[in-house]
Amino acid sequence: MFKLLHLSDLHLKPPGVVLHGLHPDLQLQRCVSHILAEHADADLCIVSGDIAHDGEPLAYREARGQLKRLPMPVHVMIGNHDDRAALGAEFPEACAADGFIHRVIETVVGRMVLLDTQDPGSAEGRLCEARLAWLRARLAENDQAPVYLFAHHPPVPVGLQRMDAIRLRDAEAFMAALLPFRDRLRHLFFGHLHRAISGTWRDLPFSGVRGTSHQIALDFTTPDIAPVSFETPGYGVALIGADSIVVHHADFMASR
Ligand SMILES: [Fe+2]
């Protein structure tokens, strides 16, 4: 069984700086320690964006230092809160030659396709024609391997009004790019929502995970803001087999 760790929405500030009354750096520290204690045998770790809250270089340095403690390969993605240049300066291996922070990771269970959905200056997600062309090319270049998709922004409305307003704007174009390869697409993983969530989008299974610091409330009525909540943070542990994908949610703040 292939074990994939899915972290998201670290929202790091420079070390010691408080955000929403929490210490994102200390929470990530605890998350990493939990992984080392419980899931050090994982094959891969993907962090699906919002590494920093305000794109500060010191926040990326903190992320780099913490994530370096993990023994498995770790890949960071870009979210709407991130600064492309500052993230790229600390994680140069994440940057493609075309300037986007997208790439493919080959694994024994298939291809992990990590998308760049950031639209600079906007909280909303975008897949412009250049990124869609890149995605189509990646999907076309290996017609045997199963594909797992990763994006910061969900393409599907989930009932949280503010988050739905800032989801992936180009969802229809995204689906049009996916459709010719539909039989090889196994799962879509995303962040952005700061919630443990799962479902299907046009029959494509998806899951999202909690942030490692603050969460967003399960609030279906507030229209213009995403209410911060202090529900338990967490990360995802996906067990990928030949005919199944199971996504667990680990509570790293819970004591045993
Ligand atoms: Fe976030």
py3Dmol code that shows the C-alpha trace and the ligand (Angstrom):
import py3Dmol

protein = """\
ATOM      1  CA  MET A   1       0.000   0.000   0.000  1.00  0.00           C
ATOM      2  CA  PHE A   2       1.381   3.407  -0.983  1.00  0.00           C
ATOM      3  CA  LYS A   3       1.111   5.920   1.861  1.00  0.00           C
ATOM      4  CA  LEU A   4       0.678   9.551   0.855  1.00  0.00           C
ATOM      5  CA  LEU A   5       0.649  12.382   3.381  1.00  0.00           C
ATOM      6  CA  HIS A   6      -1.449  15.374   2.398  1.00  0.00           C
ATOM      7  CA  LEU A   7      -0.727  18.578   4.312  1.00  0.00           C
ATOM      8  CA  SER A   8      -2.194  21.935   3.431  1.00  0.00           C
ATOM      9  CA  ASP A   9      -2.627  25.554   4.450  1.00  0.00           C
ATOM     10  CA  LEU A  10       0.254  25.986   6.873  1.00  0.00           C
ATOM     11  CA  HIS A  11      -0.278  29.795   6.847  1.00  0.00           C
ATOM     12  CA  LEU A  12       3.136  30.352   8.365  1.00  0.00           C
ATOM     13  CA  LYS A  13       4.233  33.738   9.597  1.00  0.00           C
ATOM     14  CA  PRO A  14       7.839  34.506  10.570  1.00  0.00           C
ATOM     15  CA  PRO A  15       8.747  32.447  13.651  1.00  0.00           C
ATOM     16  CA  GLY A  16       7.032  33.624  16.804  1.00  0.00           C
ATOM     17  CA  VAL A  17       4.370  35.716  15.044  1.00  0.00           C
ATOM     18  CA  VAL A  18       0.797  34.938  16.097  1.00  0.00           C
ATOM     19  CA  LEU A  19      -2.041  34.528  13.579  1.00  0.00           C
ATOM     20  CA  HIS A  20      -5.670  34.336  14.741  1.00  0.00           C
ATOM     21  CA  GLY A  21      -4.329  33.785  18.251  1.00  0.00           C
ATOM     22  CA  LEU A  22      -2.410  30.686  17.138  1.00  0.00           C
ATOM     23  CA  HIS A  23       1.262  30.009  16.493  1.00  0.00           C
ATOM     24  CA  PRO A  24       1.372  28.492  12.993  1.00  0.00           C
ATOM     25  CA  ASP A  25       5.087  27.682  13.361  1.00  0.00           C
ATOM     26  CA  LEU A  26       4.581  25.721  16.578  1.00  0.00           C
ATOM     27  CA  GLN A  27       1.606  23.894  15.095  1.00  0.00           C
ATOM     28  CA  LEU A  28       3.629  22.822  12.079  1.00  0.00           C
ATOM     29  CA  GLN A  29       6.393  21.718  14.425  1.00  0.00           C
ATOM     30  CA  ARG A  30       3.894  19.546  16.247  1.00  0.00           C
ATOM     31  CA  CYS A  31       2.474  18.230  12.978  1.00  0.00           C
ATOM     32  CA  VAL A  32       5.929  17.191  11.778  1.00  0.00           C
ATOM     33  CA  SER A  33       6.681  15.548  15.125  1.00  0.00           C
ATOM     34  CA  HIS A  34       3.399  13.621  14.857  1.00  0.00           C
ATOM     35  CA  ILE A  35       4.318  12.420  11.376  1.00  0.00           C
ATOM     36  CA  LEU A  36       7.750  11.332  12.606  1.00  0.00           C
ATOM     37  CA  ALA A  37       6.107   9.363  15.408  1.00  0.00           C
ATOM     38  CA  GLU A  38       3.216   7.844  13.443  1.00  0.00           C
ATOM     39  CA  HIS A  39       3.848   7.983   9.692  1.00  0.00           C
ATOM     40  CA  ALA A  40       7.585   8.194   9.113  1.00  0.00           C
ATOM     41  CA  ASP A  41       7.123   5.248   6.744  1.00  0.00           C
ATOM     42  CA  ALA A  42       5.034   7.311   4.295  1.00  0.00           C
ATOM     43  CA  ASP A  43       6.194   7.235   0.680  1.00  0.00           C
ATOM     44  CA  LEU A  44       5.482  10.841  -0.191  1.00  0.00           C
ATOM     45  CA  CYS A  45       4.270  14.106   1.339  1.00  0.00           C
ATOM     46  CA  ILE A  46       2.501  16.824  -0.642  1.00  0.00           C
ATOM     47  CA  VAL A  47       1.725  20.245   0.844  1.00  0.00           C
ATOM     48  CA  SER A  48      -1.072  21.772  -1.220  1.00  0.00           C
ATOM     49  CA  GLY A  49      -0.437  25.485  -0.860  1.00  0.00           C
ATOM     50  CA  ASP A  50      -0.791  28.481   1.441  1.00  0.00           C
ATOM     51  CA  ILE A  51       2.631  27.720   2.876  1.00  0.00           C
ATOM     52  CA  ALA A  52       2.869  31.323   4.115  1.00  0.00           C
ATOM     53  CA  HIS A  53       0.020  33.582   5.233  1.00  0.00           C
ATOM     54  CA  ASP A  54       1.412  36.756   3.698  1.00  0.00           C
ATOM     55  CA  GLY A  55       4.213  35.453   1.501  1.00  0.00           C
ATOM     56  CA  GLU A  56       7.011  36.398   3.901  1.00  0.00           C
ATOM     57  CA  PRO A  57      10.493  35.002   3.048  1.00  0.00           C
ATOM     58  CA  LEU A  58      11.036  34.096   6.719  1.00  0.00           C
ATOM     59  CA  ALA A  59       7.866  32.023   6.693  1.00  0.00           C
ATOM     60  CA  TYR A  60       9.180  29.967   3.763  1.00  0.00           C
ATOM     61  CA  ARG A  61      12.498  29.537   5.559  1.00  0.00           C
ATOM     62  CA  GLU A  62      10.583  28.222   8.564  1.00  0.00           C
ATOM     63  CA  ALA A  63       8.619  25.836   6.320  1.00  0.00           C
ATOM     64  CA  ARG A  64      11.806  24.590   4.708  1.00  0.00           C
ATOM     65  CA  GLY A  65      13.442  23.989   8.073  1.00  0.00           C
ATOM     66  CA  GLN A  66      10.461  22.130   9.508  1.00  0.00           C
ATOM     67  CA  LEU A  67       9.673  20.027   6.449  1.00  0.00           C
ATOM     68  CA  LYS A  68      13.340  19.062   6.141  1.00  0.00           C
ATOM     69  CA  ARG A  69      12.862  16.944   9.262  1.00  0.00           C
ATOM     70  CA  LEU A  70      10.656  14.547   7.295  1.00  0.00           C
ATOM     71  CA  PRO A  71      12.366  11.473   5.849  1.00  0.00           C
ATOM     72  CA  MET A  72      10.122  11.037   2.802  1.00  0.00           C
ATOM     73  CA  PRO A  73      10.166  13.253  -0.336  1.00  0.00           C
ATOM     74  CA  VAL A  74       8.174  16.457   0.318  1.00  0.00           C
ATOM     75  CA  HIS A  75       6.721  18.657  -2.425  1.00  0.00           C
ATOM     76  CA  VAL A  76       5.201  22.070  -1.786  1.00  0.00           C
ATOM     77  CA  MET A  77       2.599  23.749  -3.977  1.00  0.00           C
ATOM     78  CA  ILE A  78       1.444  27.347  -4.317  1.00  0.00           C
ATOM     79  CA  GLY A  79      -1.775  28.775  -2.862  1.00  0.00           C
ATOM     80  CA  ASN A  80      -3.468  32.156  -3.005  1.00  0.00           C
ATOM     81  CA  HIS A  81      -1.700  33.406   0.138  1.00  0.00           C
ATOM     82  CA  ASP A  82       1.734  32.565  -1.251  1.00  0.00           C
ATOM     83  CA  ASP A  83       4.259  34.789  -2.943  1.00  0.00           C
ATOM     84  CA  ARG A  84       5.585  33.101  -6.064  1.00  0.00           C
ATOM     85  CA  ALA A  85       9.087  34.602  -5.882  1.00  0.00           C
ATOM     86  CA  ALA A  86       9.550  34.098  -2.142  1.00  0.00           C
ATOM     87  CA  LEU A  87       8.298  30.505  -2.289  1.00  0.00           C
ATOM     88  CA  GLY A  88      10.494  29.802  -5.305  1.00  0.00           C
ATOM     89  CA  ALA A  89      13.546  31.287  -3.587  1.00  0.00           C
ATOM     90  CA  GLU A  90      13.270  28.820  -0.707  1.00  0.00           C
ATOM     91  CA  PHE A  91      11.948  25.867  -2.741  1.00  0.00           C
ATOM     92  CA  PRO A  92      13.645  26.244  -6.166  1.00  0.00           C
ATOM     93  CA  GLU A  93      13.013  22.578  -6.981  1.00  0.00           C
ATOM     94  CA  ALA A  94       9.260  23.349  -7.005  1.00  0.00           C
ATOM     95  CA  CYS A  95       9.568  25.802  -9.903  1.00  0.00           C
ATOM     96  CA  ALA A  96       9.127  24.731 -13.518  1.00  0.00           C
ATOM     97  CA  ALA A  97      11.136  26.336 -16.316  1.00  0.00           C
ATOM     98  CA  ASP A  98       7.973  28.088 -17.530  1.00  0.00           C
ATOM     99  CA  GLY A  99       7.713  30.081 -14.278  1.00  0.00           C
ATOM    100  CA  PHE A 100       4.799  28.133 -12.821  1.00  0.00           C
ATOM    101  CA  ILE A 101       4.983  26.042  -9.679  1.00  0.00           C
ATOM    102  CA  HIS A 102       3.629  22.854 -11.216  1.00  0.00           C
ATOM    103  CA  ARG A 103       5.166  19.462 -11.867  1.00  0.00           C
ATOM    104  CA  VAL A 104       4.690  15.710 -12.178  1.00  0.00           C
ATOM    105  CA  ILE A 105       5.961  13.212  -9.627  1.00  0.00           C
ATOM    106  CA  GLU A 106       6.347   9.656 -10.852  1.00  0.00           C
ATOM    107  CA  THR A 107       5.537   6.994  -8.261  1.00  0.00           C
ATOM    108  CA  VAL A 108       4.964   3.253  -8.207  1.00  0.00           C
ATOM    109  CA  VAL A 109       1.189   3.839  -8.105  1.00  0.00           C
ATOM    110  CA  GLY A 110       1.087   6.367 -10.924  1.00  0.00           C
ATOM    111  CA  ARG A 111       1.677  10.010 -11.707  1.00  0.00           C
ATOM    112  CA  MET A 112       1.024  12.778  -9.218  1.00  0.00           C
ATOM    113  CA  VAL A 113       0.198  15.952 -11.158  1.00  0.00           C
ATOM    114  CA  LEU A 114       0.657  19.063  -9.017  1.00  0.00           C
ATOM    115  CA  LEU A 115      -1.103  22.105 -10.462  1.00  0.00           C
ATOM    116  CA  ASP A 116      -0.467  25.809 -10.015  1.00  0.00           C
ATOM    117  CA  THR A 117      -3.848  27.527  -9.557  1.00  0.00           C
ATOM    118  CA  GLN A 118      -2.641  30.828  -8.136  1.00  0.00           C
ATOM    119  CA  ASP A 119      -3.899  34.073  -9.652  1.00  0.00           C
ATOM    120  CA  PRO A 120      -1.585  36.771  -8.282  1.00  0.00           C
ATOM    121  CA  GLY A 121      -3.478  39.440  -6.372  1.00  0.00           C
ATOM    122  CA  SER A 122      -6.648  37.357  -6.179  1.00  0.00           C
ATOM    123  CA  ALA A 123      -7.910  34.794  -3.692  1.00  0.00           C
ATOM    124  CA  GLU A 124      -9.676  32.989  -6.534  1.00  0.00           C
ATOM    125  CA  GLY A 125      -8.020  30.115  -8.387  1.00  0.00           C
ATOM    126  CA  ARG A 126      -7.102  30.152 -12.077  1.00  0.00           C
ATOM    127  CA  LEU A 127      -5.914  27.746 -14.721  1.00  0.00           C
ATOM    128  CA  CYS A 128      -4.991  29.956 -17.642  1.00  0.00           C
ATOM    129  CA  GLU A 129      -4.563  28.570 -21.156  1.00  0.00           C
ATOM    130  CA  ALA A 130      -0.800  28.097 -20.621  1.00  0.00           C
ATOM    131  CA  ARG A 131      -1.391  25.972 -17.529  1.00  0.00           C
ATOM    132  CA  LEU A 132      -4.227  24.030 -19.150  1.00  0.00           C
ATOM    133  CA  ALA A 133      -1.965  23.286 -22.135  1.00  0.00           C
ATOM    134  CA  TRP A 134       0.725  22.070 -19.726  1.00  0.00           C
ATOM    135  CA  LEU A 135      -1.846  19.826 -18.003  1.00  0.00           C
ATOM    136  CA  ARG A 136      -3.106  18.374 -21.303  1.00  0.00           C
ATOM    137  CA  ALA A 137       0.487  17.650 -22.360  1.00  0.00           C
ATOM    138  CA  ARG A 138       1.285  15.913 -19.067  1.00  0.00           C
ATOM    139  CA  LEU A 139      -1.862  13.803 -19.270  1.00  0.00           C
ATOM    140  CA  ALA A 140      -1.108  12.823 -22.853  1.00  0.00           C
ATOM    141  CA  GLU A 141       2.536  11.845 -22.400  1.00  0.00           C
ATOM    142  CA  ASN A 142       1.985   8.566 -20.558  1.00  0.00           C
ATOM    143  CA  ASP A 143      -1.199   6.778 -21.561  1.00  0.00           C
ATOM    144  CA  GLN A 144      -0.834   3.876 -19.150  1.00  0.00           C
ATOM    145  CA  ALA A 145      -0.209   5.367 -15.728  1.00  0.00           C
ATOM    146  CA  PRO A 146      -2.992   6.208 -13.276  1.00  0.00           C
ATOM    147  CA  VAL A 147      -3.123   9.921 -12.450  1.00  0.00           C
ATOM    148  CA  TYR A 148      -3.682  11.710  -9.133  1.00  0.00           C
ATOM    149  CA  LEU A 149      -4.413  15.424  -9.351  1.00  0.00           C
ATOM    150  CA  PHE A 150      -3.442  18.045  -6.777  1.00  0.00           C
ATOM    151  CA  ALA A 151      -4.629  21.658  -6.745  1.00  0.00           C
ATOM    152  CA  HIS A 152      -4.801  24.315  -4.061  1.00  0.00           C
ATOM    153  CA  HIS A 153      -8.239  25.520  -5.159  1.00  0.00           C
ATOM    154  CA  PRO A 154     -11.233  23.182  -5.376  1.00  0.00           C
ATOM    155  CA  PRO A 155     -13.113  23.375  -8.680  1.00  0.00           C
ATOM    156  CA  VAL A 156     -16.404  22.367  -7.093  1.00  0.00           C
ATOM    157  CA  PRO A 157     -18.731  24.480  -4.916  1.00  0.00           C
ATOM    158  CA  VAL A 158     -19.034  22.946  -1.457  1.00  0.00           C
ATOM    159  CA  GLY A 159     -21.717  25.094   0.203  1.00  0.00           C
ATOM    160  CA  LEU A 160     -19.399  27.507   2.056  1.00  0.00           C
ATOM    161  CA  GLN A 161     -20.397  30.777   0.407  1.00  0.00           C
ATOM    162  CA  ARG A 162     -17.181  32.768   0.611  1.00  0.00           C
ATOM    163  CA  MET A 163     -15.014  29.762  -0.246  1.00  0.00           C
ATOM    164  CA  ASP A 164     -17.250  28.912  -3.193  1.00  0.00           C
ATOM    165  CA  ALA A 165     -16.768  32.474  -4.451  1.00  0.00           C
ATOM    166  CA  ILE A 166     -12.996  32.009  -4.448  1.00  0.00           C
ATOM    167  CA  ARG A 167     -12.800  28.461  -5.794  1.00  0.00           C
ATOM    168  CA  LEU A 168     -11.128  27.589  -9.113  1.00  0.00           C
ATOM    169  CA  ARG A 169     -12.706  29.957 -11.641  1.00  0.00           C
ATOM    170  CA  ASP A 170     -11.788  27.837 -14.678  1.00  0.00           C
ATOM    171  CA  ALA A 171     -13.478  24.660 -13.490  1.00  0.00           C
ATOM    172  CA  GLU A 172     -15.215  23.933 -16.800  1.00  0.00           C
ATOM    173  CA  ALA A 173     -12.001  24.326 -18.793  1.00  0.00           C
ATOM    174  CA  PHE A 174     -10.255  22.139 -16.221  1.00  0.00           C
ATOM    175  CA  MET A 175     -12.860  19.401 -16.635  1.00  0.00           C
ATOM    176  CA  ALA A 176     -12.669  19.703 -20.431  1.00  0.00           C
ATOM    177  CA  ALA A 177      -8.905  19.076 -20.201  1.00  0.00           C
ATOM    178  CA  LEU A 178      -9.468  16.063 -17.954  1.00  0.00           C
ATOM    179  CA  LEU A 179     -12.295  14.365 -19.827  1.00  0.00           C
ATOM    180  CA  PRO A 180     -10.246  12.679 -22.602  1.00  0.00           C
ATOM    181  CA  PHE A 181      -8.189  10.998 -19.869  1.00  0.00           C
ATOM    182  CA  ARG A 182     -11.018  10.367 -17.452  1.00  0.00           C
ATOM    183  CA  ASP A 183     -10.506   6.605 -17.161  1.00  0.00           C
ATOM    184  CA  ARG A 184      -6.995   7.107 -15.780  1.00  0.00           C
ATOM    185  CA  LEU A 185      -7.854   9.795 -13.222  1.00  0.00           C
ATOM    186  CA  ARG A 186      -8.135   8.275  -9.767  1.00  0.00           C
ATOM    187  CA  HIS A 187      -8.502  11.176  -7.323  1.00  0.00           C
ATOM    188  CA  LEU A 188      -8.344  14.934  -6.892  1.00  0.00           C
ATOM    189  CA  PHE A 189      -6.694  16.267  -3.735  1.00  0.00           C
ATOM    190  CA  PHE A 190      -7.082  19.940  -2.790  1.00  0.00           C
ATOM    191  CA  GLY A 191      -6.562  22.440   0.033  1.00  0.00           C
ATOM    192  CA  HIS A 192      -7.877  26.007   0.428  1.00  0.00           C
ATOM    193  CA  LEU A 193     -10.979  25.041   2.443  1.00  0.00           C
ATOM    194  CA  HIS A 194      -9.217  24.273   5.733  1.00  0.00           C
ATOM    195  CA  ARG A 195     -11.666  21.441   6.257  1.00  0.00           C
ATOM    196  CA  ALA A 196     -11.701  17.659   6.067  1.00  0.00           C
ATOM    197  CA  ILE A 197     -14.049  17.083   3.161  1.00  0.00           C
ATOM    198  CA  SER A 198     -14.725  14.491   0.495  1.00  0.00           C
ATOM    199  CA  GLY A 199     -17.117  13.856  -2.366  1.00  0.00           C
ATOM    200  CA  THR A 200     -17.235  13.591  -6.121  1.00  0.00           C
ATOM    201  CA  TRP A 201     -17.123  16.133  -8.922  1.00  0.00           C
ATOM    202  CA  ARG A 202     -18.695  14.740 -12.123  1.00  0.00           C
ATOM    203  CA  ASP A 203     -17.838  11.295 -10.711  1.00  0.00           C
ATOM    204  CA  LEU A 204     -14.205  12.221  -9.976  1.00  0.00           C
ATOM    205  CA  PRO A 205     -13.547  11.477  -6.281  1.00  0.00           C
ATOM    206  CA  PHE A 206     -11.993  14.301  -4.281  1.00  0.00           C
ATOM    207  CA  SER A 207     -10.775  15.042  -0.782  1.00  0.00           C
ATOM    208  CA  GLY A 208      -9.543  18.094   1.077  1.00  0.00           C
ATOM    209  CA  VAL A 209      -7.797  18.375   4.414  1.00  0.00           C
ATOM    210  CA  ARG A 210      -7.709  20.666   7.417  1.00  0.00           C
ATOM    211  CA  GLY A 211      -5.048  23.321   7.723  1.00  0.00           C
ATOM    212  CA  THR A 212      -2.215  22.754  10.137  1.00  0.00           C
ATOM    213  CA  SER A 213      -3.042  26.029  11.955  1.00  0.00           C
ATOM    214  CA  HIS A 214      -6.528  27.653  11.834  1.00  0.00           C
ATOM    215  CA  GLN A 215      -9.661  26.175  10.221  1.00  0.00           C
ATOM    216  CA  ILE A 216     -12.663  27.625   8.376  1.00  0.00           C
ATOM    217  CA  ALA A 217     -16.050  27.152  10.009  1.00  0.00           C
ATOM    218  CA  LEU A 218     -18.746  24.849   8.623  1.00  0.00           C
ATOM    219  CA  ASP A 219     -20.981  27.855   7.996  1.00  0.00           C
ATOM    220  CA  PHE A 220     -23.382  27.745   5.051  1.00  0.00           C
ATOM    221  CA  THR A 221     -24.924  31.194   5.557  1.00  0.00           C
ATOM    222  CA  THR A 222     -22.228  33.895   5.970  1.00  0.00           C
ATOM    223  CA  PRO A 223     -21.774  35.388   2.504  1.00  0.00           C
ATOM    224  CA  ASP A 224     -18.727  37.656   2.431  1.00  0.00           C
ATOM    225  CA  ILE A 225     -16.144  36.264   4.793  1.00  0.00           C
ATOM    226  CA  ALA A 226     -14.772  32.834   5.580  1.00  0.00           C
ATOM    227  CA  PRO A 227     -15.216  32.607   9.356  1.00  0.00           C
ATOM    228  CA  VAL A 228     -12.075  31.374  11.070  1.00  0.00           C
ATOM    229  CA  SER A 229     -12.646  28.488  13.450  1.00  0.00           C
ATOM    230  CA  PHE A 230     -10.486  26.753  16.010  1.00  0.00           C
ATOM    231  CA  GLU A 231     -11.504  23.205  15.256  1.00  0.00           C
ATOM    232  CA  THR A 232      -8.761  20.608  15.504  1.00  0.00           C
ATOM    233  CA  PRO A 233      -6.057  20.980  12.865  1.00  0.00           C
ATOM    234  CA  GLY A 234      -4.911  17.945  10.954  1.00  0.00           C
ATOM    235  CA  TYR A 235      -3.464  16.348   7.852  1.00  0.00           C
ATOM    236  CA  GLY A 236      -4.477  13.589   5.492  1.00  0.00           C
ATOM    237  CA  VAL A 237      -3.060  10.080   5.274  1.00  0.00           C
ATOM    238  CA  ALA A 238      -4.069   8.466   1.989  1.00  0.00           C
ATOM    239  CA  LEU A 239      -3.568   4.743   1.502  1.00  0.00           C
ATOM    240  CA  ILE A 240      -3.408   4.052  -2.208  1.00  0.00           C
ATOM    241  CA  GLY A 241      -3.865   0.497  -3.421  1.00  0.00           C
ATOM    242  CA  ALA A 242      -4.471  -1.084  -6.794  1.00  0.00           C
ATOM    243  CA  ASP A 243      -8.250  -0.850  -6.477  1.00  0.00           C
ATOM    244  CA  SER A 244      -8.828   1.519  -3.557  1.00  0.00           C
ATOM    245  CA  ILE A 245      -7.906   4.919  -2.168  1.00  0.00           C
ATOM    246  CA  VAL A 246      -8.673   5.524   1.502  1.00  0.00           C
ATOM    247  CA  VAL A 247      -8.148   8.959   3.034  1.00  0.00           C
ATOM    248  CA  HIS A 248      -7.706   9.199   6.804  1.00  0.00           C
ATOM    249  CA  HIS A 249      -7.514  12.448   8.758  1.00  0.00           C
ATOM    250  CA  ALA A 250      -4.850  12.595  11.466  1.00  0.00           C
ATOM    251  CA  ASP A 251      -5.323  14.828  14.532  1.00  0.00           C
ATOM    252  CA  PHE A 252      -1.809  15.808  15.518  1.00  0.00           C
ATOM    253  CA  MET A 253      -2.910  17.988  18.438  1.00  0.00           C
ATOM    254  CA  ALA A 254      -4.788  15.154  20.140  1.00  0.00           C
ATOM    255  CA  SER A 255      -2.980  13.465  22.974  1.00  0.00           C
ATOM    256  CA  ARG A 256      -3.047   9.719  23.406  1.00  0.00           C
TER     257      ARG A 256
END
"""
ligand_1 = """\
1
LIG
Fe -5.535 28.705 3.283
"""
view = py3Dmol.view(width=600, height=400)
view.addModel(protein, "pdb")
view.setStyle({"model": 0}, {"cartoon": {"style": "trace"}})
view.addModel(ligand_1, "xyz")
view.setStyle({"model": 1}, {"stick": {}})
view.zoomTo()
view.show()
